[in-house]
Amino acid sequence: MVQPNNLPIQNKSSSDLLIELEQEVYEISEEHSSYLHGSCHIFAMALAQLGAGNLAGLVEFDYNVQKTALVHAFLKTTNGIIDIKGYRTVEDAQADFHCGIPDEVDFDVSDLLVLGEGDSAMTSRVRLALEAARPIALRVMEIARKQIEIIDKDL
């Protein structure tokens, strides 16, 4: 039987597919590491524009500057989070940061901009950064959806 060119033959186990997806998202996260440390708020907003979850993140009080600091921003889903490393648990995300015990909070865009940029304004710099993040967020979201599909199927 001849398979159409656009339909791959799926003979791989769920665990093999998850490993391949994790490898791809690892390579993406290595290439775009600023979306893990430094510009995670931009990446979280780009993910949120794809409409698959709510903006959330980890915060802790920084006693050096006497204010709440953003540790990491992500997209919150029903059973986990999505960030530059794909679909994972919030505990996995916490392990990427050397901090105390951060609080998990939900954000709206203006709150996240205040913590990530110091101002709630959607500046031209932020708009350009979101535009640059969009294709990467789209690919990570595709990977995350596949990860969720495989995990849910195996439960």
C-alpha positions in Angstrom: 0.0 0.0 0.0 1.4 3.4 -1.0 1.2 6.1 1.7 0.6 9.8 0.6 3.7 11.9 1.0 2.2 14.2 3.6 1.2 11.4 6.0 4.1 9.8 7.9 3.8 6.2 8.9 3.5 6.1 12.7 5.3 3.0 13.9 7.0 4.7 16.9 6.0 4.1 20.5 4.6 7.0 22.6 7.9 7.1 24.6 10.0 7.3 21.4 7.8 10.2 20.1 8.0 12.0 23.5 11.8 11.7 23.4 11.9 13.1 19.9 9.7 16.0 20.9 11.7 16.7 24.0 14.9 16.7 21.9 13.5 19.2 19.5 12.2 21.5 22.2 15.5 21.2 24.0 17.3 22.4 20.9 14.9 25.3 20.5 15.3 26.3 24.2 19.1 26.1 23.9 19.0 28.3 20.7 16.6 30.8 22.4 17.7 30.6 26.0 16.8 34.3 26.6 13.1 33.0 26.6 14.0 31.0 29.7 16.1 33.7 31.4 15.5 37.3 30.7 12.7 37.5 28.2 10.4 34.7 29.5 7.6 37.3 29.8 7.8 38.1 26.1 7.6 34.4 25.2 4.7 33.8 27.6 2.8 36.6 26.0 3.5 35.2 22.6 2.2 31.8 23.7 -0.9 33.5 25.2 -1.7 35.1 21.9 -2.1 31.6 20.5 -5.0 31.2 22.9 -4.2 27.9 24.7 -3.9 28.9 28.3 -3.6 31.7 30.8 -0.6 33.9 31.6 1.0 32.8 34.9 4.4 32.8 36.5 6.6 32.4 39.5 7.4 35.5 41.7 9.3 36.1 44.9 10.0 39.1 47.0 13.4 40.5 46.4 14.7 42.0 49.6 17.6 43.7 47.9 15.3 46.0 46.0 12.2 45.6 48.3 9.8 44.6 45.6 8.2 41.5 44.0 10.4 40.1 41.2 9.5 37.9 38.3 11.3 34.5 38.5 9.7 33.0 35.4 6.6 33.5 33.2 4.7 30.8 31.3 1.4 29.7 29.9 -0.7 27.8 32.4 -2.7 24.9 31.1 -5.1 22.5 32.9 -2.4 20.1 34.1 0.9 21.9 33.6 2.7 24.8 32.0 4.1 25.6 28.6 7.3 27.7 28.2 10.3 27.6 25.9 11.0 24.1 27.2 7.6 22.8 26.0 5.0 21.2 28.2 6.1 20.4 31.7 5.1 20.8 35.4 5.6 24.0 37.3 8.0 22.0 39.6 10.2 21.3 36.6 10.2 25.0 35.8 11.1 25.9 39.4 14.2 23.6 39.2 15.6 25.8 36.4 15.9 28.8 38.8 18.1 29.3 41.9 15.7 31.0 44.2 13.8 30.5 47.4 10.2 29.1 47.2 8.5 31.3 44.7 4.7 31.9 44.6 2.8 30.9 41.5 0.5 33.7 40.3 -1.8 34.4 37.4 -1.1 37.5 35.3 -2.8 39.8 32.9 -0.6 41.4 30.3 -0.2 44.7 32.1 0.9 43.0 35.3 3.4 40.9 33.4 4.7 43.9 31.6 5.3 45.8 34.9 7.3 42.8 36.3 9.1 42.1 33.0 9.6 45.6 31.6 9.1 47.9 34.6 6.2 49.5 32.9 2.7 48.3 31.8 2.9 50.1 28.4 2.9 48.0 25.2 5.9 49.8 23.7 7.2 49.4 20.1 10.1 47.4 21.5 7.7 45.0 23.2 5.6 44.7 20.1 8.7 43.9 18.0 9.9 41.4 20.6 6.5 39.7 20.5 6.6 39.6 16.7 10.1 38.0 16.8 8.9 35.4 19.4 5.7 34.5 17.6 7.1 31.8 15.1 9.1 30.2 17.9 6.1 30.2 20.2 4.0 28.7 17.4 6.5 25.8 17.0 6.8 25.2 20.8 3.0 25.3 21.1 2.8 22.6 18.3 5.3 20.5 20.2 3.5 21.0 23.5 0.1 20.0 22.0 1.7 16.8 20.7 3.3 16.1 24.1 -0.1 16.7 25.9 -1.9 14.4 23.3 0.6 11.6 23.9 0.6 11.9 27.7 -3.2 12.1 27.9 -3.5 9.1 25.6 -1.2 7.1 27.8 -3.0 7.9 31.1 
